Protein backbone atom coordinates (compact mmCIF):
# COMPACT_ATOMS: atom_id res chain seq x y z
CA UNK A 1 0.00 0.00 0.00
CA UNK A 2 1.32 3.42 -1.02
CA UNK A 3 0.81 6.72 0.82
CA UNK A 4 1.72 10.14 -0.56
CA UNK A 5 2.33 12.78 2.10
CA UNK A 6 2.79 16.56 1.96
CA UNK A 7 5.10 18.37 4.43
CA UNK A 8 4.22 21.25 6.71
CA UNK A 9 5.59 24.67 7.52
CA UNK A 10 9.31 24.73 8.21
CA UNK A 11 10.15 22.32 5.38
CA UNK A 12 10.87 25.20 2.97
CA UNK A 13 14.47 26.21 2.27
CA UNK A 14 15.85 29.09 0.19
CA UNK A 15 16.13 28.14 -3.47
CA UNK A 16 14.39 24.77 -3.15
CA UNK A 17 12.26 25.32 -6.27
CA UNK A 18 15.14 26.34 -8.55
CA UNK A 19 15.89 22.95 -10.17
CA UNK A 20 12.20 22.23 -10.72
CA UNK A 21 11.59 25.26 -12.91
CA UNK A 22 13.46 23.61 -15.79
CA UNK A 23 10.76 20.94 -16.07
CA UNK A 24 8.30 21.62 -18.92
CA UNK A 25 5.14 23.29 -17.65
CA UNK A 26 6.29 23.59 -14.02
CA UNK A 27 6.88 27.35 -14.16
CA UNK A 28 3.60 27.90 -16.04
CA UNK A 29 1.70 26.03 -13.34
CA UNK A 30 3.30 28.15 -10.63
CA UNK A 31 2.56 31.33 -12.56
CA UNK A 32 -1.15 30.49 -12.73
CA UNK A 33 -1.26 29.68 -9.03
CA UNK A 34 0.65 32.87 -8.23
CA UNK A 35 -2.36 34.80 -9.50
CA UNK A 36 -4.57 33.00 -6.98
CA UNK A 37 -2.39 33.51 -3.90
CA UNK A 38 -1.12 36.98 -4.78
CA UNK A 39 2.56 36.01 -4.63
CA UNK A 40 5.30 35.34 -7.17
CA UNK A 41 5.72 31.72 -6.16
CA UNK A 42 8.66 31.05 -8.47
CA UNK A 43 10.56 34.01 -7.05
CA UNK A 44 9.72 33.02 -3.48
CA UNK A 45 11.04 29.52 -4.06
CA UNK A 46 14.21 30.54 -5.90
CA UNK A 47 15.47 33.94 -4.76
CA UNK A 48 13.47 34.43 -1.56
CA UNK A 49 15.65 34.65 1.56
CA UNK A 50 15.20 32.38 4.57
CA UNK A 51 13.52 35.24 6.42
CA UNK A 52 11.20 36.07 3.53
CA UNK A 53 9.93 32.50 3.11
CA UNK A 54 9.66 32.07 6.88
CA UNK A 55 6.79 34.58 6.79
CA UNK A 56 3.62 32.56 7.36
CA UNK A 57 1.74 34.47 4.64
CA UNK A 58 4.41 33.34 2.15
CA UNK A 59 5.44 29.93 3.48
CA UNK A 60 2.01 28.32 3.48
CA UNK A 61 0.96 29.10 -0.13
CA UNK A 62 4.50 28.29 -1.28
CA UNK A 63 4.46 24.86 0.37
CA UNK A 64 1.01 23.91 -0.91
CA UNK A 65 1.84 25.02 -4.45
CA UNK A 66 5.19 23.18 -4.39
CA UNK A 67 3.57 19.96 -3.19
CA UNK A 68 0.80 20.12 -5.78
CA UNK A 69 3.23 20.91 -8.60
CA UNK A 70 5.46 18.00 -7.57
CA UNK A 71 2.43 15.69 -7.41
CA UNK A 72 1.51 16.69 -10.96
CA UNK A 73 5.05 15.85 -12.12
CA UNK A 74 5.02 12.54 -10.27
CA UNK A 75 1.72 11.30 -11.67
CA UNK A 76 0.10 8.09 -10.48
CA UNK A 77 -2.57 7.43 -7.87
CA UNK A 78 -1.76 6.45 -4.28
CA UNK A 79 -3.89 4.30 -1.99
CA UNK A 80 -3.78 6.90 0.75
CA UNK A 81 -2.87 10.59 1.21
CA UNK A 82 -2.08 12.78 4.19
CA UNK A 83 -0.47 16.13 4.88
CA UNK A 84 1.16 17.64 7.93
CA UNK A 85 -0.58 20.86 8.99
CA UNK A 86 -0.62 23.11 5.91
CA UNK A 87 0.24 20.00 3.88
CA UNK A 88 -3.35 18.82 4.46
CA UNK A 89 -4.51 21.36 1.88
CA UNK A 90 -2.28 19.78 -0.76
CA UNK A 91 -3.42 16.32 0.33
CA UNK A 92 -7.06 17.39 0.03
CA UNK A 93 -6.53 18.43 -3.59
CA UNK A 94 -4.67 15.20 -4.43
CA UNK A 95 -7.57 13.25 -2.91
CA UNK A 96 -10.00 15.13 -5.16
CA UNK A 97 -11.91 16.74 -2.30
CA UNK A 98 -10.76 20.22 -3.36
CA UNK A 99 -9.52 21.53 -6.67
CA UNK A 100 -5.99 22.98 -6.65
CA UNK A 101 -7.55 26.44 -7.05
CA UNK A 102 -9.88 25.91 -4.07
CA UNK A 103 -7.01 24.62 -1.98
CA UNK A 104 -4.84 27.62 -2.81
CA UNK A 105 -7.67 30.11 -2.25
CA UNK A 106 -8.26 28.67 1.21
CA UNK A 107 -4.58 28.55 2.07
CA UNK A 108 -4.21 32.20 1.09
CA UNK A 109 -6.87 33.11 3.66
CA UNK A 110 -5.45 30.73 6.28
CA UNK A 111 -1.92 32.01 5.84
CA UNK A 112 -2.85 35.66 6.08
CA UNK A 113 -5.12 35.05 9.07
CA UNK A 114 -2.48 33.04 10.94
CA UNK A 115 0.21 35.60 10.16
CA UNK A 116 -2.02 38.32 11.63
CA UNK A 117 -2.82 36.22 14.70
CA UNK A 118 0.90 35.68 15.27
CA UNK A 119 1.42 39.44 15.67
CA UNK A 120 -1.02 39.75 18.57
CA UNK A 121 1.25 38.07 21.13
CA UNK A 122 4.94 37.14 20.98
CA UNK A 123 4.80 33.37 20.61
CA UNK A 124 6.93 30.57 19.24
CA UNK A 125 7.51 26.84 19.12
CA UNK A 126 10.13 24.45 20.50
CA UNK A 127 10.73 20.89 19.36
CA UNK A 128 11.23 18.32 22.10
CA UNK A 129 13.33 15.41 20.89
CA UNK A 130 13.44 12.26 23.00
CA UNK A 131 12.31 11.81 26.58
CA UNK A 132 9.42 9.72 27.83
CA UNK A 133 6.22 10.90 26.13
CA UNK A 134 4.08 11.27 29.24
CA UNK A 135 6.86 13.13 31.06
CA UNK A 136 7.29 15.44 28.07
CA UNK A 137 3.56 16.14 27.87
CA UNK A 138 3.42 16.77 31.64
CA UNK A 139 6.30 19.25 31.42
CA UNK A 140 4.65 21.06 28.50
CA UNK A 141 1.41 21.36 30.47
CA UNK A 142 3.25 22.47 33.62
CA UNK A 143 4.65 25.46 31.77
CA UNK A 144 1.31 26.46 30.25
CA UNK A 145 2.32 25.36 26.77
CA UNK A 146 0.41 23.32 24.18
CA UNK A 147 1.68 20.12 22.50
CA UNK A 148 1.02 21.69 19.10
CA UNK A 149 2.52 18.83 17.06
CA UNK A 150 2.64 15.30 18.43
CA UNK A 151 4.66 13.83 15.61
CA UNK A 152 5.56 10.40 16.93
CA UNK A 153 9.03 8.85 16.67
CA UNK A 154 10.07 10.73 19.81
CA UNK A 155 9.20 14.23 18.58
CA UNK A 156 6.71 16.64 20.15
CA UNK A 157 6.54 20.37 19.40
CA UNK A 158 5.47 22.75 22.16
CA UNK A 159 3.86 26.11 21.39
CA UNK A 160 3.18 29.15 23.55
CA UNK A 161 4.44 32.57 24.59
CA UNK A 162 8.14 33.35 24.48
CA UNK A 163 8.14 33.67 28.28
CA UNK A 164 6.60 30.22 28.67
CA UNK A 165 9.09 28.73 26.23
CA UNK A 166 12.01 30.34 28.08
CA UNK A 167 10.83 28.83 31.35
CA UNK A 168 10.42 25.47 29.63
CA UNK A 169 13.99 25.67 28.33
CA UNK A 170 15.21 26.23 31.88
CA UNK A 171 13.23 23.24 33.16
CA UNK A 172 13.25 20.65 30.36
CA UNK A 173 11.90 17.10 30.55
CA UNK A 174 14.41 14.44 31.54
CA UNK A 175 16.48 12.90 28.72
CA UNK A 176 15.04 15.30 26.15
CA UNK A 177 16.72 17.78 23.83
CA UNK A 178 14.99 21.11 23.09
CA UNK A 179 15.35 22.90 19.76
CA UNK A 180 13.82 26.33 19.14
CA UNK A 181 12.05 26.43 15.77
CA UNK A 182 12.29 29.27 13.27
CA UNK A 183 8.56 29.92 12.98
CA UNK A 184 6.54 33.10 13.26
CA UNK A 185 4.14 32.00 16.00
CA UNK A 186 2.56 29.25 18.09
CA UNK A 187 0.61 27.45 15.39
CA UNK A 188 -2.06 24.90 16.32
CA UNK A 189 -2.57 26.46 19.75
CA UNK A 190 -5.13 28.79 21.31
CA UNK A 191 -3.02 31.70 20.04
CA UNK A 192 -4.32 30.94 16.53
CA UNK A 193 -7.99 31.17 17.57
CA UNK A 194 -8.42 34.60 15.88
CA UNK A 195 -7.56 32.97 12.54
CA UNK A 196 -10.26 30.31 12.80
CA UNK A 197 -13.22 32.57 12.00
CA UNK A 198 -11.59 34.03 8.89
CA UNK A 199 -10.89 30.57 7.53
CA UNK A 200 -14.40 29.41 8.46
CA UNK A 201 -15.87 32.33 6.49
CA UNK A 202 -13.71 31.48 3.47
CA UNK A 203 -14.60 27.79 3.70
CA UNK A 204 -18.31 28.67 3.68
CA UNK A 205 -17.93 29.75 0.07
CA UNK A 206 -16.35 26.47 -1.05
CA UNK A 207 -18.25 23.40 -2.23
CA UNK A 208 -16.00 20.38 -1.68
CA UNK A 209 -16.33 16.89 -3.13
CA UNK A 210 -16.03 13.70 -1.15
CA UNK A 211 -12.44 12.38 -1.27
CA UNK A 212 -11.79 9.89 -4.08
CA UNK A 213 -8.68 8.65 -2.28
CA UNK A 214 -8.58 7.87 1.44
CA UNK A 215 -7.45 11.06 3.21
CA UNK A 216 -6.23 11.04 6.80
CA UNK A 217 -6.93 13.95 9.13
CA UNK A 218 -4.39 15.56 11.46
CA UNK A 219 -7.05 15.95 14.13
CA UNK A 220 -7.18 12.27 15.02
CA UNK A 221 -5.45 10.28 12.29
CA UNK A 222 -8.77 8.97 11.01
CA UNK A 223 -10.00 8.93 7.39
CA UNK A 224 -12.05 11.96 6.39
CA UNK A 225 -15.68 10.92 5.94
CA UNK A 226 -16.84 13.53 3.42
CA UNK A 227 -16.07 16.86 1.81
CA UNK A 228 -18.08 18.68 4.49
CA UNK A 229 -16.18 16.81 7.20
CA UNK A 230 -12.93 17.82 5.53
CA UNK A 231 -13.72 21.54 5.57
CA UNK A 232 -14.79 21.40 9.21
CA UNK A 233 -11.57 19.65 10.16
CA UNK A 234 -9.36 22.03 8.15
CA UNK A 235 -10.91 25.01 9.96
CA UNK A 236 -10.68 23.45 13.41
CA UNK A 237 -7.09 22.33 12.80
CA UNK A 238 -5.78 25.90 12.78
CA UNK A 239 -6.02 26.10 16.58
CA UNK A 240 -5.82 22.36 17.36
CA UNK A 241 -2.78 20.10 17.79
CA UNK A 242 -1.46 18.13 14.82
CA UNK A 243 -1.62 14.40 15.63
CA UNK A 244 0.84 13.08 13.08
CA UNK A 245 1.57 10.21 15.46
CA UNK A 246 -1.99 9.01 14.96
CA UNK A 247 -1.74 9.46 11.19
CA UNK A 248 1.34 7.21 11.16
CA UNK A 249 -0.42 4.69 13.42
CA UNK A 250 -3.35 4.54 11.00
CA UNK A 251 -0.99 4.12 8.05
CA UNK A 252 0.64 1.20 9.84
CA UNK A 253 -2.72 -0.37 10.71
CA UNK A 254 -3.84 -0.04 7.08
CA UNK A 255 -0.71 -1.82 5.86
CA UNK A 256 1.29 1.02 4.27
CA UNK A 257 4.56 -0.31 2.87
CA UNK A 258 5.64 2.63 0.67
CA UNK A 259 5.72 6.40 1.26
CA UNK A 260 6.48 9.27 -1.11
CA UNK A 261 6.92 12.71 0.46
CA UNK A 262 6.21 15.60 -1.87
CA UNK A 263 8.40 18.65 -2.35
CA UNK A 264 10.16 19.85 -0.21
CA UNK A 265 10.55 16.36 1.20
CA UNK A 266 12.58 14.95 4.06
CA UNK A 267 10.77 15.69 7.32
CA UNK A 268 7.92 13.20 7.13
CA UNK A 269 9.97 10.40 5.58
CA UNK A 270 12.45 10.95 8.40
CA UNK A 271 9.69 10.43 10.96
CA UNK A 272 8.50 7.35 9.05
CA UNK A 273 11.95 5.78 9.11
CA UNK A 274 11.93 6.05 12.90
CA UNK A 275 8.27 5.34 13.56
CA UNK A 276 7.10 3.02 10.73
CA UNK A 277 9.54 0.15 10.57
CA UNK A 278 10.08 -1.45 7.17
CA UNK A 279 8.34 1.22 5.08
CA UNK A 280 10.17 2.13 1.86
CA UNK A 281 10.42 5.92 1.50
CA UNK A 282 11.36 8.50 -1.11
CA UNK A 283 11.48 12.22 -0.40
CA UNK A 284 11.18 14.58 -3.37
CA UNK A 285 13.84 17.24 -3.04
CA UNK A 286 15.03 17.67 -6.63
CA UNK A 287 13.74 16.36 -9.97
CA UNK A 288 16.43 13.66 -9.73
CA UNK A 289 14.24 11.99 -7.08
CA UNK A 290 11.30 11.50 -9.45
CA UNK A 291 12.55 8.23 -10.94
CA UNK A 292 12.93 6.61 -7.52
CA UNK A 293 9.50 7.86 -6.50
CA UNK A 294 7.91 6.50 -9.68
CA UNK A 295 9.38 3.10 -8.88
CA UNK A 296 7.35 3.12 -5.66
CA UNK A 297 4.22 3.91 -7.69
CA UNK A 298 4.48 0.62 -9.55
N, C-alpha and C positions, 0 to 999 in steps of 0.2 A: 504494500500500500504506500502511495506517494503523497506527501504533504508539501505544499508550497507555502512559505511563510514570508511575511513582509516586516522589516525591522522598524523600530521606533526611533523617537527623537534621541539624538546623541550619536547615531550611526554615521551621520554625514561628516565628510572631511573635505577640506579645500581641494578643489580640482578633481573630485571623484568622477565627474561626468565627462571629463575631457576625452578619454579614449573612445567613449561611446558615440560621440557626435560624428565620427567618421562612418558609422553604419548607415546605409541608405534608409532615408525616411525618419531616422531617429530625431534629427534636429527639427524637421517639419512638425513632428508630433509634439515636441516640446514647445514649439512656437505657437501652435494652436492652443495648447493648454495654458501658455503664458497669458493669453488673452483672458482666460477664465479667472485666473488667480490674481491678475494684476501685477505680475512680476516677470522679469526676464529670466526664466528658469535656466536657460543655457548659460547665461552670464553668472548666475548665482552658483551654479555647479562647476564652473571652470575658473573664473577669476575672483569669485567672492572670497573674502578673507574668512578666517576661522570665526572672528567676532561677528561678521555680517551674517553668516549662515547659522550662527548660534541663536540669532533672533528668532523667537518662536513664530512670528508672523511670516518669516522666510523659511525656516527649517521644515515646518510641517507640510506646506504645499510642495516644497522641493522633494521631500522624501516620498510623498505619495506619487508624484509625477514620475520620479525615478523608478520606483517599484513597478508602476503600471507600464512604463516604457520598456523596462527590462522583461516584463512578462510577455509583452507583445513580441519582442525579439525571440524569446525562448520558444513560444508556441506550446502546443500540447495541452492536455487537460489532466489536472491532478485528481486524486480521490478526495482530497481534503484541503482546505485552506484556512489560514489563520494569520493574524497580524498583531504585532505588539504595539499597544497604544495607538498612535496615529497610523500605524501600519494596518489597523483594522479597516480603514477606509479603502486602502488598496485591495485588501482581501475581499471586501464586500463587492467591489467592482469585478474582480476576477471570478467570484462566485455567481455573478449575474444579478445580484440583488440591487445594485446601483449601476448606472452607466458611468464611464470614466468622467463625463462632464458633471454628473450629479455628485459624484464623490469629491471632485475638485471644488465644486461650488460650496459644498458643506465644509470642506477642510479650510477653505478661505475664511469662512465665518468663524469656525472653531479656533483657528490660529490667531486671528485678530482679537477674538474675545479672550482667549487665554493669555495673550501678550498683555492686554489691558489689565486683566485681573492680577497679573504678576507685578504690576507697578503699584498696587494698592498697599502692599506690605512687603518688606524685604524678606524674601524666603529663598530656600534652596533645597538641594537634595544631596544625600550622602549614601554611597553604596556600602553595605556591610557584607564583607566577604568572609565566610567561615563562621565558626561559632555554632552552638547548639540552637536550633531554630526557636524553640520556646523561650530560651534565655534572651535571644536577640529581640524577639517580639516584646518580651517583658521590659527590656531596657528601652526600646523605642517608645512604648507606652509610658514608662516612668518619666520620660523627658518631654511628654506632651506632643510627641511626633506621631506621624502616620506611616504605616508600612505601605508606601505608595505603590511599590512594585514588589510582589513576592514572586521571584523569578525561578525558584527551584535551583537545584545544583549548588546549594550553599550561597545563594546571592539574594539579599533583600535590600531594597532601597528605601531609606527613610526620608520623609519630606516634612518641612515645617519652617518656622522662622529661623533667621540666622542665629539669634540668641539661643534658641533651643538646640540647634545643631552644634553650636560651640560647646554647650554644656554636655551634650552627648559625646562629643569628641574627647572631653576631659574625663568621661566616665563610661568607657566603651564596654560592650559585652565581653566576657572572657573568651579568649582564643579567637577573636575576630579582628579583622583588619578593616579600617574605615578609609574610604576614598571619597573626597569631595568631588561632585560632578559639576561639569561646566554647563549648567542649564540656567535658564532665566527665572525659574520659580519653582514652587512646590506643586508640581503637576499631580493630578489624581489624589488631591487632598481637599479638605474643606476650603482652602484658600482659592480654589478654582470655582467655587460655587457661583460667583457673579457671571461666569462664562456660560453656565448651563442654560440660562433662559434665552440667551442670544442664539445658541445652537438649537434649542428647542423650537424657537420661532422660525429659524431657517429650515429645520427638518419638516415643519408643518406644511411647507410648500413643495415637498418632494413626494412623489408616488413611487415607492420601491416595488420591486418584484420579489417573489419568494426565491431564495437561493437555489440555483441549479446544481451547485456543488456544496457538499457539507461544509459549513462555516462555523468555526468555533469562536465563542465569545470570551473576551478577557474578564468579564464579570465573574464567571464561575467555571469556565472551561467547557461548558456544555454547547452542543450544536444549537444554532439559531433556528427557531421554529418557523419564522415567517419574515417577510419584509417589514411588517409593522413592528414585530419584535426586535428586529435589527435596529431600526431607527430609535426605538426606546432605549435600547442598550447603549447605542453610540452616544446618545445625549447623557445618559446617567454616568457613563464611563469617565466623563471629563473630571468629575469630582470624586470618583470611586477608585479604589486600588485595582491595579492590574494583577490578575491572578494567572500569570504565565505558567506557574507551577501546575495549576490545574489543567491548563491547555495541554502541557506536555504529558500529564497523567492520562488524559483522554486519548491523546495520540497513541500512547503505549497500549492502552486498553483496546483501542480499535485495530491494533496490529500494524502501525506505521513502521516501515522498514527503510524508507528513503525520504530525505528532506532536501529541498532546494530552497535556499534563502535568496530572495531577490535583492537587487541593488539598493543600497550599498551593504553587501552581505558581510557576515562574520560573527556578529553578536549572538544571534539565535542559534546558529549552527554550533557555536562554542558551548552554549548552554546544553544543547542536545548531546554533544559528545560526552558531557559530564553527567547528564541526567537521563539519557535515553540510550542505554547500552546497546551496541550492535547496529544502530541506525547509520546507514550510509548517508553522508552529507556532502553537498556542494554549495559554496557561498559565491554568489555572483559579485565580483569586484571589478573585473575588466571583461571586455568581450572575449578574451582568451578562455574564460571559464564557461562559455556557452556550450562548447562541445561536451565537456564533462557532465554538465547539467542535462543536456539532451540524452546522454546515455542513461541517466536515471529515469527519464521519461519513458523509456522503452519497456 
